[in-house]
Amino acid sequence: MEKSKTQKRPRCWWCGDDPLYVKYHDEEWGVPVHDDRKLFEMLILEGFQAGLSWITILRKRPRFLKAFANFNVRKVAAFTKKDVDRLLKDEGIVRNRLKIESSITNAQQFIKIQKEFGTFDKYIWQFTDFKTYRDPKGMTRKRIRPTSPESDALSKDLKERGFKFVGSTIIYAHMQATGMVDDHVEGCWKYVQR
């Protein structure tokens, strides 16, 4: 647990004192998300985060919003080679061709899931029985894991549907970010007693 110098609330150790990280921890991480646009945004950002720190992505998030049409899934699904070239020149985002191209592919697959299930929300939340998973033994820094059986199953299903950059570790981070999993640790002001 670390306390912010500007705020006295105890928090999960990973957000440190960076105001952007603290705000993300306090307002987003572990909060259930049921809005398809937001679920798409976090799926894309988690894919770009692979191999990088999350704070890097948070700092670039405003530029990602602009570059990816405010994460409008239909607009991103319609991106062309010209858009890929434009994004590869954008210094405000992570300029990785495979990640950029996978975002377009993932947008196209995302729309297919929406057509099949009505919403992406209905599809993705079935992997946690439509509720936020909290470890019944409580959560400590040592107990946080990079994957779970649920993220393994979701990752496998997404890959079978043609998604890219959706390994189990990326998907578990997505589940934490969108409140499908609540991994706030004991002592954090956001920790929920099991």
ZIFEN-V947121 format. One record per residue. N is the residue number from 1. RES is the residue in three letters. OMEGA is omega in whole degrees, -180 to 180 (NA if undefined). BURIAL is 1 if it has 16 or more other C-alpha atoms within 10 Angstrom, else 0. Layout:
<<N,RES,OMEGA,BURIAL> <N,RES,OMEGA,BURIAL>>
This chain:
<<1,MET,175,1> <2,GLU,177,1> <3,LYS,175,1> <4,SER,178,1> <5,LYS,-178,0> <6,THR,179,0> <7,GLN,-174,0> <8,LYS,-179,0> <9,ARG,175,0> <10,PRO,-176,0> <11,ARG,171,1> <12,CYS,-173,1> <13,TRP,-169,0> <14,TRP,-177,0> <15,CYS,177,1> <16,GLY,-177,1> <17,ASP,-178,1> <18,ASP,-176,0> <19,PRO,179,0> <20,LEU,179,0> <21,TYR,179,1> <22,VAL,179,1> <23,LYS,178,0> <24,TYR,179,1> <25,HIS,-174,1> <26,ASP,-171,1> <27,GLU,-174,0> <28,GLU,-170,0> <29,TRP,179,1> <30,GLY,178,1> <31,VAL,-178,1> <32,PRO,179,1> <33,VAL,179,1> <34,HIS,179,1> <35,ASP,-176,0> <36,ASP,180,1> <37,ARG,180,1> <38,LYS,177,1> <39,LEU,178,1> <40,PHE,178,1> <41,GLU,-176,1> <42,MET,177,1> <43,LEU,179,1> <44,ILE,-179,1> <45,LEU,178,1> <46,GLU,177,1> <47,GLY,178,1> <48,PHE,-178,1> <49,GLN,-177,1> <50,ALA,179,1> <51,GLY,-179,0> <52,LEU,176,0> <53,SER,-180,0> <54,TRP,179,1> <55,ILE,176,0> <56,THR,-180,0> <57,ILE,179,1> <58,LEU,180,1> <59,ARG,-180,0> <60,LYS,-174,1> <61,ARG,179,1> <62,PRO,180,0> <63,ARG,175,1> <64,PHE,179,1> <65,LEU,180,0> <66,LYS,-177,0> <67,ALA,-177,1> <68,PHE,170,1> <69,ALA,-179,0> <70,ASN,-180,1> <71,PHE,171,1> <72,ASN,-171,1> <73,VAL,-179,1> <74,ARG,178,0> <75,LYS,-180,0> <76,VAL,179,1> <77,ALA,-179,1> <78,ALA,178,0> <79,PHE,-178,1> <80,THR,177,0> <81,LYS,178,0> <82,LYS,178,0> <83,ASP,178,1> <84,VAL,179,1> <85,ASP,177,0> <86,ARG,-178,0> <87,LEU,178,1> <88,LEU,179,1> <89,LYS,-175,0> <90,ASP,-178,0> <91,GLU,-178,0> <92,GLY,179,1> <93,ILE,174,1> <94,VAL,-175,1> <95,ARG,-180,1> <96,ASN,-175,0> <97,ARG,-178,0> <98,LEU,180,0> <99,LYS,178,1> <100,ILE,-180,1> <101,GLU,179,1> <102,SER,178,1> <103,SER,178,1> <104,ILE,177,1> <105,THR,-179,1> <106,ASN,177,1> <107,ALA,180,1> <108,GLN,179,1> <109,GLN,178,1> <110,PHE,180,1> <111,ILE,178,1> <112,LYS,178,0> <113,ILE,177,1> <114,GLN,179,0> <115,LYS,-178,0> <116,GLU,-172,0> <117,PHE,-176,0> <118,GLY,175,0> <119,THR,174,1> <120,PHE,178,1> <121,ASP,-180,1> <122,LYS,179,1> <123,TYR,-169,0> <124,ILE,-177,1> <125,TRP,177,1> <126,GLN,-178,0> <127,PHE,173,1> <128,THR,-179,0> <129,ASP,175,0> <130,PHE,176,0> <131,LYS,178,0> <132,THR,179,1> <133,TYR,173,1> <134,ARG,180,1> <135,ASP,-178,0> <136,PRO,179,0> <137,LYS,-176,0> <138,GLY,-176,1> <139,MET,174,1> <140,THR,179,1> <141,ARG,-179,0> <142,LYS,-176,0> <143,ARG,-179,0> <144,ILE,-177,0> <145,ARG,-179,0> <146,PRO,-179,0> <147,THR,176,1> <148,SER,175,0> <149,PRO,179,0> <150,GLU,179,1> <151,SER,175,1> <152,ASP,-178,1> <153,ALA,-180,0> <154,LEU,178,1> <155,SER,-180,1> <156,LYS,-179,0> <157,ASP,178,0> <158,LEU,179,1> <159,LYS,179,0> <160,GLU,179,0> <161,ARG,175,0> <162,GLY,178,0> <163,PHE,178,1> <164,LYS,-179,1> <165,PHE,-180,1> <166,VAL,175,1> <167,GLY,-175,1> <168,SER,179,1> <169,THR,178,1> <170,ILE,-178,1> <171,ILE,177,1> <172,TYR,177,1> <173,ALA,177,1> <174,HIS,180,1> <175,MET,176,1> <176,GLN,-177,1> <177,ALA,-175,1> <178,THR,174,1> <179,GLY,173,1> <180,MET,176,1> <181,VAL,176,1> <182,ASP,-179,1> <183,ASP,173,1> <184,HIS,-173,1> <185,VAL,178,1> <186,GLU,-178,1> <187,GLY,176,1> <188,CYS,-179,1> <189,TRP,180,0> <190,LYS,-180,1> <191,TYR,178,1> <192,VAL,179,0> <193,GLN,-179,0> <194,ARG,NA,0>>
